[in-house]
């Protein structure tokens, strides 16, 4: 779990997301596809300096997720 800032750079009391680190890209893809329906994207799947794939989204239940390998 980690916190995140809003547009003004401040963290809200409700500003938390669940973060999952996967051992493989295939595991991330499978889990992301399972939660993708009716989700709201925050950031697209993309590589970063620390991971070959990172994605953030809000699922259909309103839970904010961060996935990375």
Secondary structure, 3 states (H helix, E strand, C coil): CEEEECCCCCEEEEEEEEEEECCCHHHHHHHHHHHCCCCEEEEEEECCCCCCCEEEEECCCCCEEEEEC
